[in-house]
Amino acid sequence: MANTTKSKITEDKIVSLYMESVLENEKVPSSVFKFCKENKIKEDEFYGFFGSFESLQQSIWNKFFDNSYGVMQKNKQYPSMTNEEKMLTFFFTFFENLTLNRSYVLFIMQEHKYSLEGLAQLKGLHKRFKDFASTLIEERNEEKNMKIFKYNAPLFSEGAWLQFLFILKFWMEDSSPGFEKTDIAIEKSVTTVFQIFESTPLEKIVDFGKFLYKEKFA
């Protein structure tokens, strides 16, 4: 029998144990005490990284983003990509990451099937994604000399977030081989939004995003 008394408890280890617990027991652990006891870790070790299961769930989504963004940044062609290509690359990478953890994502989201936007566990992801989208639009603005032709970064990022929620829901319901329909949805959605973005007032794009969101979540 292996000696685990000297084992190093890390944030990633706790996340892994939590995801395994959720899938194996088909429910969220009833308490931090029971979770720690079942996994032979001390409560203070858990609380050294997370204040609650809610903050742990947020951390998982944050890790999905950070991992996807990190992979994307390692692509030597990334700096020379257009903003549209960068957004497409992010979506494809992110949903590939989600697919690797599909069983967990589907289970943890099923209780909130019709209210994804209000999920507390997406709070950190929401901020990260909006920061990323804002960076893209600010890069685009640097190419424009006149202020009148520049775009509102916060408004654009909120529209992009609504688009993300739409694709997330689409992916959750996608049963096509290799989730090829999600890939098509990502490409068409991102391409269409960027085309509209160049010729349509941004407020209309946000309204369009809200329409897609309501149609998919109704």
Summary of the structure (lengths in Angstrom):
residues: 218
radius of gyration: 19.7
end to end distance: 52.9
largest distance: 70.1
contacts: 591
relative contact order: 0.09
helix: 78%
strand: 0%
